[in-house]
């Protein structure tokens, strides 16, 4: 597997795609105040299409950003069998980006602790998170950038709803539990299909993601397939779902911690536009492929 840097494609369609992805990354960074002047951004690069795209976009955006920030590309070599450990160091060096490779044999720990046939991902992820946080502390990183994209976020939303009973996705910006680390997801607005097209055109030296031998979580596969089917058959639905995450109306959900339903009384100040008195009106939408709920004309007796 070669890690040389291929010339950036120059076709109009590629340049449009590049511009579109960089614009979305710039928007997400701006909307969530992800990166500021003087930040050190540790970009976690696994060797997959998403993290290569993330690094490439951040490097491009840094060139024209109004703020000055440092980028350090970081790869965690988990000593998985067959991991081509020469690829990323050579790639980073050819790119001329500051980088570090952290080698920790989490693979053996996971194999040792988890009985054969059981899913290994949760322990593996916990170990990886600990190493990433420790490394960020050691290099003084003020931001940890991960390559999760819009579709990862939506998959997580449905996984939590279907299997966890929670309305919860994956935030574009997250403070670690100890308050010490800021995790950012600059690809939060980018569609996986666009990232895949970009990565193919850029000919990134992709490292396979199944080296640990673990199967992708069956529930996630199921949700991914559902979203892909919606994406194929109902144009606009995935975009609408992503927009919905930014348009939450707590008074029309049922979480009394987010909205004081118990304290709601006649005579209270009316709610803001879109939040209030629509109880008897069927929602109407602009021309949209999303099916509009049909309400009965009268309540059957
Ligand atoms: S797929 Fe493998 S490397 Fe990825 S989290 Fe699961 S066990 Fe770890």
py3Dmol code that shows the C-alpha trace and the ligand (Angstrom):
import py3Dmol

protein = """\
ATOM      1  CA  UNK A   1       0.000   0.000   0.000  1.00  0.00           C
ATOM      2  CA  UNK A   2       1.590   3.255  -1.126  1.00  0.00           C
ATOM      3  CA  UNK A   3       1.308   6.388   0.993  1.00  0.00           C
ATOM      4  CA  UNK A   4       2.562   8.886  -1.531  1.00  0.00           C
ATOM      5  CA  UNK A   5       0.415  11.970  -2.039  1.00  0.00           C
ATOM      6  CA  UNK A   6      -1.357  11.960  -5.359  1.00  0.00           C
ATOM      7  CA  UNK A   7      -1.902  15.241  -7.156  1.00  0.00           C
ATOM      8  CA  UNK A   8      -5.242  16.816  -6.218  1.00  0.00           C
ATOM      9  CA  UNK A   9      -7.741  16.162  -9.033  1.00  0.00           C
ATOM     10  CA  UNK A  10      -8.690  19.219 -11.052  1.00  0.00           C
ATOM     11  CA  UNK A  11     -11.950  18.238 -12.739  1.00  0.00           C
ATOM     12  CA  UNK A  12     -14.792  20.696 -12.249  1.00  0.00           C
ATOM     13  CA  UNK A  13     -16.978  18.097 -10.558  1.00  0.00           C
ATOM     14  CA  UNK A  14     -14.241  17.297  -8.067  1.00  0.00           C
ATOM     15  CA  UNK A  15     -13.539  20.959  -7.355  1.00  0.00           C
ATOM     16  CA  UNK A  16     -17.268  21.526  -6.761  1.00  0.00           C
ATOM     17  CA  UNK A  17     -17.385  18.607  -4.356  1.00  0.00           C
ATOM     18  CA  UNK A  18     -14.271  19.806  -2.522  1.00  0.00           C
ATOM     19  CA  UNK A  19     -15.696  23.291  -2.214  1.00  0.00           C
ATOM     20  CA  UNK A  20     -19.024  21.951  -0.972  1.00  0.00           C
ATOM     21  CA  UNK A  21     -17.422  19.756   1.704  1.00  0.00           C
ATOM     22  CA  UNK A  22     -15.094  22.531   2.840  1.00  0.00           C
ATOM     23  CA  UNK A  23     -18.015  24.959   2.989  1.00  0.00           C
ATOM     24  CA  UNK A  24     -19.993  22.578   5.195  1.00  0.00           C
ATOM     25  CA  UNK A  25     -16.996  21.990   7.434  1.00  0.00           C
ATOM     26  CA  UNK A  26     -16.484  25.753   7.692  1.00  0.00           C
ATOM     27  CA  UNK A  27     -20.172  26.224   8.566  1.00  0.00           C
ATOM     28  CA  UNK A  28     -20.078  23.587  11.291  1.00  0.00           C
ATOM     29  CA  UNK A  29     -16.896  25.070  12.750  1.00  0.00           C
ATOM     30  CA  UNK A  30     -18.512  28.515  12.756  1.00  0.00           C
ATOM     31  CA  UNK A  31     -21.940  27.444  14.044  1.00  0.00           C
ATOM     32  CA  UNK A  32     -20.498  25.625  17.031  1.00  0.00           C
ATOM     33  CA  UNK A  33     -17.430  27.783  17.606  1.00  0.00           C
ATOM     34  CA  UNK A  34     -15.294  24.669  17.238  1.00  0.00           C
ATOM     35  CA  UNK A  35     -11.879  26.235  16.665  1.00  0.00           C
ATOM     36  CA  UNK A  36     -10.485  29.545  17.855  1.00  0.00           C
ATOM     37  CA  UNK A  37      -7.292  31.500  17.677  1.00  0.00           C
ATOM     38  CA  UNK A  38      -4.356  29.686  19.271  1.00  0.00           C
ATOM     39  CA  UNK A  39      -6.071  26.289  19.454  1.00  0.00           C
ATOM     40  CA  UNK A  40      -4.095  23.104  18.979  1.00  0.00           C
ATOM     41  CA  UNK A  41      -6.327  20.669  17.134  1.00  0.00           C
ATOM     42  CA  UNK A  42      -5.385  17.022  17.428  1.00  0.00           C
ATOM     43  CA  UNK A  43      -6.941  15.310  14.410  1.00  0.00           C
ATOM     44  CA  UNK A  44      -7.501  11.618  15.012  1.00  0.00           C
ATOM     45  CA  UNK A  45      -6.706   9.751  11.801  1.00  0.00           C
ATOM     46  CA  UNK A  46      -7.546   6.062  11.655  1.00  0.00           C
ATOM     47  CA  UNK A  47      -6.749   5.539   7.999  1.00  0.00           C
ATOM     48  CA  UNK A  48     -10.398   5.465   6.967  1.00  0.00           C
ATOM     49  CA  UNK A  49     -12.047   7.732   4.404  1.00  0.00           C
ATOM     50  CA  UNK A  50     -13.667  10.003   6.988  1.00  0.00           C
ATOM     51  CA  UNK A  51     -10.586  10.912   8.981  1.00  0.00           C
ATOM     52  CA  UNK A  52      -8.472  11.428   5.846  1.00  0.00           C
ATOM     53  CA  UNK A  53     -11.157  13.785   4.545  1.00  0.00           C
ATOM     54  CA  UNK A  54     -11.300  15.598   7.868  1.00  0.00           C
ATOM     55  CA  UNK A  55      -7.555  16.171   7.922  1.00  0.00           C
ATOM     56  CA  UNK A  56      -7.494  17.292   4.310  1.00  0.00           C
ATOM     57  CA  UNK A  57     -10.334  19.821   4.882  1.00  0.00           C
ATOM     58  CA  UNK A  58      -8.885  21.236   8.077  1.00  0.00           C
ATOM     59  CA  UNK A  59      -5.510  21.749   6.400  1.00  0.00           C
ATOM     60  CA  UNK A  60      -7.195  23.486   3.463  1.00  0.00           C
ATOM     61  CA  UNK A  61      -9.369  25.662   5.699  1.00  0.00           C
ATOM     62  CA  UNK A  62      -6.443  26.639   7.922  1.00  0.00           C
ATOM     63  CA  UNK A  63      -4.818  28.255   4.886  1.00  0.00           C
ATOM     64  CA  UNK A  64      -7.614  30.801   4.657  1.00  0.00           C
ATOM     65  CA  UNK A  65      -9.007  30.856   8.191  1.00  0.00           C
ATOM     66  CA  UNK A  66      -9.251  34.199   9.962  1.00  0.00           C
ATOM     67  CA  UNK A  67      -7.800  32.517  13.060  1.00  0.00           C
ATOM     68  CA  UNK A  68      -4.445  30.903  13.611  1.00  0.00           C
ATOM     69  CA  UNK A  69      -4.461  27.336  14.888  1.00  0.00           C
ATOM     70  CA  UNK A  70      -2.137  24.365  15.006  1.00  0.00           C
ATOM     71  CA  UNK A  71      -2.985  20.949  13.563  1.00  0.00           C
ATOM     72  CA  UNK A  72      -1.410  17.745  14.852  1.00  0.00           C
ATOM     73  CA  UNK A  73      -2.435  14.550  13.060  1.00  0.00           C
ATOM     74  CA  UNK A  74      -2.554  11.608  15.445  1.00  0.00           C
ATOM     75  CA  UNK A  75      -2.907   7.917  14.747  1.00  0.00           C
ATOM     76  CA  UNK A  76      -3.398   5.274  17.378  1.00  0.00           C
ATOM     77  CA  UNK A  77      -1.810   2.010  16.290  1.00  0.00           C
ATOM     78  CA  UNK A  78      -3.753  -0.572  18.306  1.00  0.00           C
ATOM     79  CA  UNK A  79      -1.494  -3.408  17.127  1.00  0.00           C
ATOM     80  CA  UNK A  80      -4.236  -5.105  15.219  1.00  0.00           C
ATOM     81  CA  UNK A  81      -2.970  -7.990  13.114  1.00  0.00           C
ATOM     82  CA  UNK A  82      -2.024  -6.847   9.649  1.00  0.00           C
ATOM     83  CA  UNK A  83      -2.121  -3.119  10.468  1.00  0.00           C
ATOM     84  CA  UNK A  84       0.178  -1.503   7.890  1.00  0.00           C
ATOM     85  CA  UNK A  85       2.061   0.737  10.319  1.00  0.00           C
ATOM     86  CA  UNK A  86       4.185   2.376   7.615  1.00  0.00           C
ATOM     87  CA  UNK A  87       1.250   3.928   5.751  1.00  0.00           C
ATOM     88  CA  UNK A  88       0.165   6.808   7.982  1.00  0.00           C
ATOM     89  CA  UNK A  89       3.642   8.021   9.051  1.00  0.00           C
ATOM     90  CA  UNK A  90       4.659   8.130   5.377  1.00  0.00           C
ATOM     91  CA  UNK A  91       1.422   9.862   4.411  1.00  0.00           C
ATOM     92  CA  UNK A  92       1.711  12.511   7.134  1.00  0.00           C
ATOM     93  CA  UNK A  93       5.376  13.104   6.285  1.00  0.00           C
ATOM     94  CA  UNK A  94       4.578  13.503   2.587  1.00  0.00           C
ATOM     95  CA  UNK A  95       1.814  15.956   3.518  1.00  0.00           C
ATOM     96  CA  UNK A  96       4.225  17.872   5.728  1.00  0.00           C
ATOM     97  CA  UNK A  97       1.785  17.906   8.643  1.00  0.00           C
ATOM     98  CA  UNK A  98       2.920  17.761  12.248  1.00  0.00           C
ATOM     99  CA  UNK A  99       2.008  14.295  13.501  1.00  0.00           C
ATOM    100  CA  UNK A 100       2.469  11.584  16.030  1.00  0.00           C
ATOM    101  CA  UNK A 101       1.809   7.861  16.105  1.00  0.00           C
ATOM    102  CA  UNK A 102       0.832   6.373  19.432  1.00  0.00           C
ATOM    103  CA  UNK A 103       1.324   2.633  19.691  1.00  0.00           C
ATOM    104  CA  UNK A 104      -0.674   0.802  22.348  1.00  0.00           C
ATOM    105  CA  UNK A 105      -1.543  -2.864  22.148  1.00  0.00           C
ATOM    106  CA  UNK A 106      -5.224  -2.544  23.003  1.00  0.00           C
ATOM    107  CA  UNK A 107      -5.908  -5.448  20.650  1.00  0.00           C
ATOM    108  CA  UNK A 108      -4.269  -7.953  23.031  1.00  0.00           C
ATOM    109  CA  UNK A 109      -6.010  -6.461  26.057  1.00  0.00           C
ATOM    110  CA  UNK A 110      -9.386  -6.733  24.370  1.00  0.00           C
ATOM    111  CA  UNK A 111      -8.753 -10.289  23.178  1.00  0.00           C
ATOM    112  CA  UNK A 112      -7.588 -11.233  26.650  1.00  0.00           C
ATOM    113  CA  UNK A 113     -10.515  -9.722  28.535  1.00  0.00           C
ATOM    114  CA  UNK A 114     -13.481 -10.425  26.249  1.00  0.00           C
ATOM    115  CA  UNK A 115     -14.575 -14.035  25.733  1.00  0.00           C
ATOM    116  CA  UNK A 116     -14.454 -15.227  22.111  1.00  0.00           C
ATOM    117  CA  UNK A 117     -17.653 -14.500  20.231  1.00  0.00           C
ATOM    118  CA  UNK A 118     -18.610 -11.539  22.446  1.00  0.00           C
ATOM    119  CA  UNK A 119     -18.551  -8.033  21.041  1.00  0.00           C
ATOM    120  CA  UNK A 120     -15.278  -6.285  21.704  1.00  0.00           C
ATOM    121  CA  UNK A 121     -16.105  -2.748  20.614  1.00  0.00           C
ATOM    122  CA  UNK A 122     -17.177  -1.223  23.906  1.00  0.00           C
ATOM    123  CA  UNK A 123     -13.968  -2.114  25.782  1.00  0.00           C
ATOM    124  CA  UNK A 124     -11.871  -1.237  22.726  1.00  0.00           C
ATOM    125  CA  UNK A 125     -13.557   2.178  22.444  1.00  0.00           C
ATOM    126  CA  UNK A 126     -13.111   2.890  26.146  1.00  0.00           C
ATOM    127  CA  UNK A 127      -9.410   2.065  25.959  1.00  0.00           C
ATOM    128  CA  UNK A 128      -9.016   4.152  22.818  1.00  0.00           C
ATOM    129  CA  UNK A 129     -10.787   7.119  24.367  1.00  0.00           C
ATOM    130  CA  UNK A 130      -8.484   7.005  27.394  1.00  0.00           C
ATOM    131  CA  UNK A 131      -5.390   6.957  25.190  1.00  0.00           C
ATOM    132  CA  UNK A 132      -6.680   9.785  22.997  1.00  0.00           C
ATOM    133  CA  UNK A 133      -7.418  11.970  26.040  1.00  0.00           C
ATOM    134  CA  UNK A 134      -4.030  11.202  27.569  1.00  0.00           C
ATOM    135  CA  UNK A 135      -2.255  12.034  24.310  1.00  0.00           C
ATOM    136  CA  UNK A 136      -4.207  15.275  23.920  1.00  0.00           C
ATOM    137  CA  UNK A 137      -3.126  16.261  27.418  1.00  0.00           C
ATOM    138  CA  UNK A 138       0.503  15.375  26.692  1.00  0.00           C
ATOM    139  CA  UNK A 139       0.704  17.498  23.555  1.00  0.00           C
ATOM    140  CA  UNK A 140      -1.399  20.354  24.922  1.00  0.00           C
ATOM    141  CA  UNK A 141      -4.230  19.852  22.441  1.00  0.00           C
ATOM    142  CA  UNK A 142      -7.182  22.127  23.141  1.00  0.00           C
ATOM    143  CA  UNK A 143      -9.416  20.399  20.591  1.00  0.00           C
ATOM    144  CA  UNK A 144      -9.751  16.737  19.588  1.00  0.00           C
ATOM    145  CA  UNK A 145     -11.194  16.435  16.082  1.00  0.00           C
ATOM    146  CA  UNK A 146     -13.017  13.239  15.120  1.00  0.00           C
ATOM    147  CA  UNK A 147     -14.201  12.212  11.660  1.00  0.00           C
ATOM    148  CA  UNK A 148     -17.845  11.415  12.420  1.00  0.00           C
ATOM    149  CA  UNK A 149     -20.187  12.782   9.774  1.00  0.00           C
ATOM    150  CA  UNK A 150     -23.896  13.570   9.374  1.00  0.00           C
ATOM    151  CA  UNK A 151     -24.875   9.959   8.711  1.00  0.00           C
ATOM    152  CA  UNK A 152     -22.995   8.678  11.777  1.00  0.00           C
ATOM    153  CA  UNK A 153     -24.921  11.235  13.802  1.00  0.00           C
ATOM    154  CA  UNK A 154     -28.283  10.140  12.391  1.00  0.00           C
ATOM    155  CA  UNK A 155     -27.460   6.458  12.867  1.00  0.00           C
ATOM    156  CA  UNK A 156     -26.666   7.185  16.503  1.00  0.00           C
ATOM    157  CA  UNK A 157     -29.944   9.066  16.881  1.00  0.00           C
ATOM    158  CA  UNK A 158     -31.972   6.083  15.663  1.00  0.00           C
ATOM    159  CA  UNK A 159     -29.877   3.556  17.585  1.00  0.00           C
ATOM    160  CA  UNK A 160     -30.604   5.478  20.764  1.00  0.00           C
ATOM    161  CA  UNK A 161     -34.301   5.724  19.964  1.00  0.00           C
ATOM    162  CA  UNK A 162     -34.777   2.136  18.792  1.00  0.00           C
ATOM    163  CA  UNK A 163     -32.625   0.357  21.329  1.00  0.00           C
ATOM    164  CA  UNK A 164     -31.912   2.808  24.137  1.00  0.00           C
ATOM    165  CA  UNK A 165     -35.195   4.659  24.662  1.00  0.00           C
ATOM    166  CA  UNK A 166     -33.489   8.031  24.393  1.00  0.00           C
ATOM    167  CA  UNK A 167     -33.737  10.953  22.008  1.00  0.00           C
ATOM    168  CA  UNK A 168     -30.008  11.478  21.737  1.00  0.00           C
ATOM    169  CA  UNK A 169     -27.555  11.657  18.855  1.00  0.00           C
ATOM    170  CA  UNK A 170     -23.867  12.530  18.643  1.00  0.00           C
ATOM    171  CA  UNK A 171     -23.078  16.205  19.235  1.00  0.00           C
ATOM    172  CA  UNK A 172     -20.894  18.294  16.928  1.00  0.00           C
ATOM    173  CA  UNK A 173     -19.049  19.567  19.995  1.00  0.00           C
ATOM    174  CA  UNK A 174     -18.688  17.773  23.299  1.00  0.00           C
ATOM    175  CA  UNK A 175     -16.929  18.428  26.573  1.00  0.00           C
ATOM    176  CA  UNK A 176     -15.445  15.295  28.169  1.00  0.00           C
ATOM    177  CA  UNK A 177     -16.934  14.193  31.483  1.00  0.00           C
ATOM    178  CA  UNK A 178     -13.978  15.566  33.438  1.00  0.00           C
ATOM    179  CA  UNK A 179     -14.315  18.928  31.688  1.00  0.00           C
ATOM    180  CA  UNK A 180     -10.752  18.743  30.366  1.00  0.00           C
ATOM    181  CA  UNK A 181     -11.186  17.869  26.692  1.00  0.00           C
ATOM    182  CA  UNK A 182     -13.201  19.468  23.915  1.00  0.00           C
ATOM    183  CA  UNK A 183     -14.158  16.972  21.214  1.00  0.00           C
ATOM    184  CA  UNK A 184     -15.255  18.419  17.882  1.00  0.00           C
ATOM    185  CA  UNK A 185     -16.821  16.832  14.798  1.00  0.00           C
ATOM    186  CA  UNK A 186     -16.246  19.248  11.918  1.00  0.00           C
ATOM    187  CA  UNK A 187     -17.793  16.813   9.380  1.00  0.00           C
ATOM    188  CA  UNK A 188     -21.132  16.978  11.235  1.00  0.00           C
ATOM    189  CA  UNK A 189     -22.912  18.547   8.223  1.00  0.00           C
ATOM    190  CA  UNK A 190     -21.254  16.337   5.565  1.00  0.00           C
ATOM    191  CA  UNK A 191     -22.976  13.396   3.918  1.00  0.00           C
ATOM    192  CA  UNK A 192     -21.108  10.113   3.973  1.00  0.00           C
ATOM    193  CA  UNK A 193     -21.651   9.608   0.244  1.00  0.00           C
ATOM    194  CA  UNK A 194     -19.912  12.922  -0.517  1.00  0.00           C
ATOM    195  CA  UNK A 195     -17.024  12.011   1.755  1.00  0.00           C
ATOM    196  CA  UNK A 196     -16.721   8.634   0.033  1.00  0.00           C
ATOM    197  CA  UNK A 197     -16.623  10.303  -3.396  1.00  0.00           C
ATOM    198  CA  UNK A 198     -14.041  12.811  -2.183  1.00  0.00           C
ATOM    199  CA  UNK A 199     -11.866  10.081  -0.657  1.00  0.00           C
ATOM    200  CA  UNK A 200     -12.004   8.009  -3.840  1.00  0.00           C
ATOM    201  CA  UNK A 201     -10.999  10.971  -5.975  1.00  0.00           C
ATOM    202  CA  UNK A 202      -8.179  11.887  -3.598  1.00  0.00           C
ATOM    203  CA  UNK A 203      -6.979   8.248  -3.638  1.00  0.00           C
ATOM    204  CA  UNK A 204      -6.266   8.264   0.074  1.00  0.00           C
ATOM    205  CA  UNK A 205      -4.269   5.205   1.189  1.00  0.00           C
ATOM    206  CA  UNK A 206      -7.210   3.618   2.986  1.00  0.00           C
ATOM    207  CA  UNK A 207      -6.476   1.142   5.745  1.00  0.00           C
ATOM    208  CA  UNK A 208      -9.161  -1.553   6.119  1.00  0.00           C
ATOM    209  CA  UNK A 209     -11.337  -1.076   9.190  1.00  0.00           C
ATOM    210  CA  UNK A 210     -11.964  -4.740   9.963  1.00  0.00           C
ATOM    211  CA  UNK A 211      -8.467  -5.741  11.012  1.00  0.00           C
ATOM    212  CA  UNK A 212      -9.552  -6.504  14.566  1.00  0.00           C
ATOM    213  CA  UNK A 213     -11.864  -9.220  13.198  1.00  0.00           C
ATOM    214  CA  UNK A 214     -14.873  -7.768  15.016  1.00  0.00           C
ATOM    215  CA  UNK A 215     -18.115  -7.587  13.096  1.00  0.00           C
ATOM    216  CA  UNK A 216     -19.779  -4.231  12.853  1.00  0.00           C
ATOM    217  CA  UNK A 217     -22.544  -3.983  15.412  1.00  0.00           C
ATOM    218  CA  UNK A 218     -25.636  -5.676  13.920  1.00  0.00           C
ATOM    219  CA  UNK A 219     -28.019  -3.008  15.221  1.00  0.00           C
ATOM    220  CA  UNK A 220     -25.946  -0.234  13.661  1.00  0.00           C
ATOM    221  CA  UNK A 221     -25.875  -2.150  10.363  1.00  0.00           C
ATOM    222  CA  UNK A 222     -29.651  -2.433  10.494  1.00  0.00           C
ATOM    223  CA  UNK A 223     -30.112   1.295  11.138  1.00  0.00           C
ATOM    224  CA  UNK A 224     -27.571   2.187   8.450  1.00  0.00           C
ATOM    225  CA  UNK A 225     -29.435   0.050   5.927  1.00  0.00           C
ATOM    226  CA  UNK A 226     -32.730   1.720   6.899  1.00  0.00           C
ATOM    227  CA  UNK A 227     -31.308   5.215   6.421  1.00  0.00           C
ATOM    228  CA  UNK A 228     -29.685   4.259   3.129  1.00  0.00           C
ATOM    229  CA  UNK A 229     -32.987   2.887   1.888  1.00  0.00           C
ATOM    230  CA  UNK A 230     -34.730   6.134   2.873  1.00  0.00           C
ATOM    231  CA  UNK A 231     -31.979   8.107   1.162  1.00  0.00           C
ATOM    232  CA  UNK A 232     -32.537   6.149  -2.062  1.00  0.00           C
ATOM    233  CA  UNK A 233     -36.324   6.181  -2.049  1.00  0.00           C
ATOM    234  CA  UNK A 234     -37.306   9.437  -0.371  1.00  0.00           C
ATOM    235  CA  UNK A 235     -35.159  12.318  -1.589  1.00  0.00           C
ATOM    236  CA  UNK A 236     -34.831  15.012   1.037  1.00  0.00           C
ATOM    237  CA  UNK A 237     -35.753  12.830   4.006  1.00  0.00           C
ATOM    238  CA  UNK A 238     -32.212  12.450   5.354  1.00  0.00           C
ATOM    239  CA  UNK A 239     -31.572  16.176   4.949  1.00  0.00           C
ATOM    240  CA  UNK A 240     -34.806  16.909   6.804  1.00  0.00           C
ATOM    241  CA  UNK A 241     -33.802  14.582   9.636  1.00  0.00           C
ATOM    242  CA  UNK A 242     -30.443  16.326   9.931  1.00  0.00           C
ATOM    243  CA  UNK A 243     -32.184  19.714   9.990  1.00  0.00           C
ATOM    244  CA  UNK A 244     -34.560  18.447  12.671  1.00  0.00           C
ATOM    245  CA  UNK A 245     -31.626  17.983  15.036  1.00  0.00           C
ATOM    246  CA  UNK A 246     -31.143  21.736  14.918  1.00  0.00           C
ATOM    247  CA  UNK A 247     -34.860  22.514  15.372  1.00  0.00           C
ATOM    248  CA  UNK A 248     -35.894  20.934  18.629  1.00  0.00           C
ATOM    249  CA  UNK A 249     -39.176  22.011  20.215  1.00  0.00           C
ATOM    250  CA  UNK A 250     -39.052  20.829  23.844  1.00  0.00           C
ATOM    251  CA  UNK A 251     -42.656  21.892  24.522  1.00  0.00           C
ATOM    252  CA  UNK A 252     -43.814  19.395  21.886  1.00  0.00           C
ATOM    253  CA  UNK A 253     -41.887  16.478  23.261  1.00  0.00           C
ATOM    254  CA  UNK A 254     -42.580  14.955  26.647  1.00  0.00           C
ATOM    255  CA  UNK A 255     -39.460  15.431  28.760  1.00  0.00           C
ATOM    256  CA  UNK A 256     -40.514  17.355  31.851  1.00  0.00           C
ATOM    257  CA  UNK A 257     -36.848  18.120  32.573  1.00  0.00           C
ATOM    258  CA  UNK A 258     -36.655  20.157  29.365  1.00  0.00           C
ATOM    259  CA  UNK A 259     -40.037  21.802  29.591  1.00  0.00           C
ATOM    260  CA  UNK A 260     -42.051  22.647  32.685  1.00  0.00           C
ATOM    261  CA  UNK A 261     -45.257  20.829  31.784  1.00  0.00           C
ATOM    262  CA  UNK A 262     -46.249  20.598  35.451  1.00  0.00           C
ATOM    263  CA  UNK A 263     -45.974  24.349  35.838  1.00  0.00           C
ATOM    264  CA  UNK A 264     -47.899  25.092  32.650  1.00  0.00           C
ATOM    265  CA  UNK A 265     -51.128  26.867  33.515  1.00  0.00           C
ATOM    266  CA  UNK A 266     -53.777  28.944  31.823  1.00  0.00           C
ATOM    267  CA  UNK A 267     -52.648  32.532  31.736  1.00  0.00           C
ATOM    268  CA  UNK A 268     -48.945  31.696  31.276  1.00  0.00           C
ATOM    269  CA  UNK A 269     -47.046  33.737  28.719  1.00  0.00           C
ATOM    270  CA  UNK A 270     -47.689  32.130  25.304  1.00  0.00           C
ATOM    271  CA  UNK A 271     -44.865  30.142  23.779  1.00  0.00           C
ATOM    272  CA  UNK A 272     -42.799  31.411  20.888  1.00  0.00           C
ATOM    273  CA  UNK A 273     -43.636  30.930  17.208  1.00  0.00           C
ATOM    274  CA  UNK A 274     -43.896  27.315  16.223  1.00  0.00           C
ATOM    275  CA  UNK A 275     -44.101  26.130  19.809  1.00  0.00           C
ATOM    276  CA  UNK A 276     -47.580  26.991  20.861  1.00  0.00           C
ATOM    277  CA  UNK A 277     -51.171  26.590  19.902  1.00  0.00           C
ATOM    278  CA  UNK A 278     -51.135  24.147  17.013  1.00  0.00           C
ATOM    279  CA  UNK A 279     -52.824  21.346  18.840  1.00  0.00           C
ATOM    280  CA  UNK A 280     -55.884  21.216  16.589  1.00  0.00           C
ATOM    281  CA  UNK A 281     -54.082  21.956  13.320  1.00  0.00           C
ATOM    282  CA  UNK A 282     -52.543  19.275  11.168  1.00  0.00           C
ATOM    283  CA  UNK A 283     -48.966  20.319  10.446  1.00  0.00           C
ATOM    284  CA  UNK A 284     -48.444  21.549   6.921  1.00  0.00           C
ATOM    285  CA  UNK A 285     -45.163  21.473   5.087  1.00  0.00           C
ATOM    286  CA  UNK A 286     -43.764  23.043   1.990  1.00  0.00           C
ATOM    287  CA  UNK A 287     -43.495  20.679  -0.972  1.00  0.00           C
ATOM    288  CA  UNK A 288     -41.612  17.877   0.632  1.00  0.00           C
ATOM    289  CA  UNK A 289     -41.301  14.172   0.048  1.00  0.00           C
ATOM    290  CA  UNK A 290     -41.786  13.503   3.736  1.00  0.00           C
ATOM    291  CA  UNK A 291     -45.243  12.000   4.260  1.00  0.00           C
ATOM    292  CA  UNK A 292     -47.487  14.411   6.136  1.00  0.00           C
ATOM    293  CA  UNK A 293     -49.338  12.786   9.028  1.00  0.00           C
ATOM    294  CA  UNK A 294     -53.047  12.404   8.274  1.00  0.00           C
ATOM    295  CA  UNK A 295     -55.324  13.273  11.155  1.00  0.00           C
ATOM    296  CA  UNK A 296     -58.953  12.101  11.411  1.00  0.00           C
ATOM    297  CA  UNK A 297     -61.490  14.872  10.730  1.00  0.00           C
ATOM    298  CA  UNK A 298     -63.264  14.065  13.940  1.00  0.00           C
ATOM    299  CA  UNK A 299     -62.456  11.925  16.884  1.00  0.00           C
ATOM    300  CA  UNK A 300     -64.273   8.612  16.429  1.00  0.00           C
ATOM    301  CA  UNK A 301     -66.712   8.053  19.248  1.00  0.00           C
TER     302      UNK A 301
END
"""
ligand_1 = """\
8
LIG
S -14.406 -2.642 15.308
Fe -12.515 -3.416 16.243
S -11.169 -1.645 16.347
Fe -13.226 -0.861 16.021
S -14.021 -0.469 18.067
Fe -14.650 -2.530 17.540
S -13.074 -3.839 18.382
Fe -12.230 -1.770 18.284
"""
view = py3Dmol.view(width=600, height=400)
view.addModel(protein, "pdb")
view.setStyle({"model": 0}, {"cartoon": {"style": "trace"}})
view.addModel(ligand_1, "xyz")
view.setStyle({"model": 1}, {"stick": {}})
view.zoomTo()
view.show()
